[in-house]
Amino acid sequence: MLDNKDLLKNLRLLEEEHRDLDEVIYELQQNKTINLMQIIRLKKKKLYLKDKIKKLKYELEPDIIA
């Protein structure tokens, strides 16, 4: 099992990759070099990363039911 330090490192890497995908998608759309299938794949990957980020954040700080 990973400790908090490893979880935080993974979280930062995933968040960075998520931001990078945002930039790539934006550039593709702005430059009118739109390959719809490519954008769809990138958006799916971005959603996958978002889910992993949420999972890691929960592992670091789980919701406490009072």
LUMLO-344395 format. One record per residue (C-alpha): residue number from 1; chain; y, x negated, z negated; residue in three letters. Coordinates in Angstrom, 2 decimals, always signed. Layout:
REM residues N
{r NUM, "A", {Y, X, Z}, "ALA"};
...
REM end
This chain:
REM residues 66
{r 1, "A", {+0.00, +0.00, +0.00}, "MET"};
{r 2, "A", {+3.48, -1.21, +0.81}, "LEU"};
{r 3, "A", {+6.01, -1.87, -1.92}, "ASP"};
{r 4, "A", {+9.61, -0.62, -1.82}, "ASN"};
{r 5, "A", {+10.87, -3.84, -0.28}, "LYS"};
{r 6, "A", {+8.48, -3.49, +2.67}, "ASP"};
{r 7, "A", {+9.26, +0.21, +3.01}, "LEU"};
{r 8, "A", {+13.00, -0.51, +3.13}, "LEU"};
{r 9, "A", {+12.47, -3.21, +5.75}, "LYS"};
{r 10, "A", {+10.42, -0.83, +7.89}, "ASN"};
{r 11, "A", {+13.03, +1.88, +7.42}, "LEU"};
{r 12, "A", {+15.84, -0.39, +8.61}, "ARG"};
{r 13, "A", {+13.82, -1.42, +11.67}, "LEU"};
{r 14, "A", {+13.03, +2.18, +12.58}, "LEU"};
{r 15, "A", {+16.64, +3.26, +12.12}, "GLU"};
{r 16, "A", {+17.79, +0.39, +14.33}, "GLU"};
{r 17, "A", {+15.29, +1.31, +17.04}, "GLU"};
{r 18, "A", {+16.41, +4.95, +16.77}, "HIS"};
{r 19, "A", {+20.06, +3.93, +17.29}, "ARG"};
{r 20, "A", {+19.08, +1.71, +20.22}, "ASP"};
{r 21, "A", {+17.33, +4.63, +21.88}, "LEU"};
{r 22, "A", {+20.47, +6.71, +21.42}, "ASP"};
{r 23, "A", {+22.46, +4.08, +23.26}, "GLU"};
{r 24, "A", {+19.93, +3.76, +26.08}, "VAL"};
{r 25, "A", {+19.79, +7.53, +26.59}, "ILE"};
{r 26, "A", {+23.58, +7.75, +26.57}, "TYR"};
{r 27, "A", {+23.93, +4.94, +29.10}, "GLU"};
{r 28, "A", {+21.34, +6.47, +31.42}, "LEU"};
{r 29, "A", {+23.18, +9.75, +31.36}, "GLN"};
{r 30, "A", {+26.63, +8.18, +31.81}, "GLN"};
{r 31, "A", {+25.64, +5.92, +34.68}, "ASN"};
{r 32, "A", {+24.14, +8.82, +36.60}, "LYS"};
{r 33, "A", {+20.94, +6.83, +36.92}, "THR"};
{r 34, "A", {+19.09, +9.74, +35.49}, "ILE"};
{r 35, "A", {+15.37, +9.58, +35.71}, "ASN"};
{r 36, "A", {+14.48, +12.82, +33.96}, "LEU"};
{r 37, "A", {+10.97, +11.72, +33.01}, "MET"};
{r 38, "A", {+12.28, +8.51, +31.52}, "GLN"};
{r 39, "A", {+14.86, +10.37, +29.44}, "ILE"};
{r 40, "A", {+12.23, +12.85, +28.25}, "ILE"};
{r 41, "A", {+9.95, +9.99, +27.16}, "ARG"};
{r 42, "A", {+12.82, +8.27, +25.35}, "LEU"};
{r 43, "A", {+13.81, +11.48, +23.57}, "LYS"};
{r 44, "A", {+10.21, +12.07, +22.48}, "LYS"};
{r 45, "A", {+10.03, +8.54, +21.12}, "LYS"};
{r 46, "A", {+13.32, +9.11, +19.33}, "LYS"};
{r 47, "A", {+11.91, +12.25, +17.67}, "LEU"};
{r 48, "A", {+8.79, +10.35, +16.68}, "TYR"};
{r 49, "A", {+10.94, +7.65, +15.08}, "LEU"};
{r 50, "A", {+13.01, +10.28, +13.30}, "LYS"};
{r 51, "A", {+9.83, +11.73, +11.76}, "ASP"};
{r 52, "A", {+8.68, +8.27, +10.65}, "LYS"};
{r 53, "A", {+12.11, +7.61, +9.13}, "ILE"};
{r 54, "A", {+11.95, +10.86, +7.16}, "LYS"};
{r 55, "A", {+8.46, +10.00, +5.94}, "LYS"};
{r 56, "A", {+9.54, +6.55, +4.78}, "LEU"};
{r 57, "A", {+12.60, +7.95, +3.03}, "LYS"};
{r 58, "A", {+10.37, +10.44, +1.23}, "TYR"};
{r 59, "A", {+8.02, +7.64, +0.15}, "GLU"};
{r 60, "A", {+10.98, +5.75, -1.24}, "LEU"};
{r 61, "A", {+12.51, +8.74, -3.00}, "GLU"};
{r 62, "A", {+10.23, +11.78, -3.14}, "PRO"};
{r 63, "A", {+11.70, +15.19, -3.86}, "ASP"};
{r 64, "A", {+11.34, +16.06, -7.51}, "ILE"};
{r 65, "A", {+10.46, +19.65, -8.20}, "ILE"};
{r 66, "A", {+12.10, +20.73, -11.43}, "ALA"};
REM end
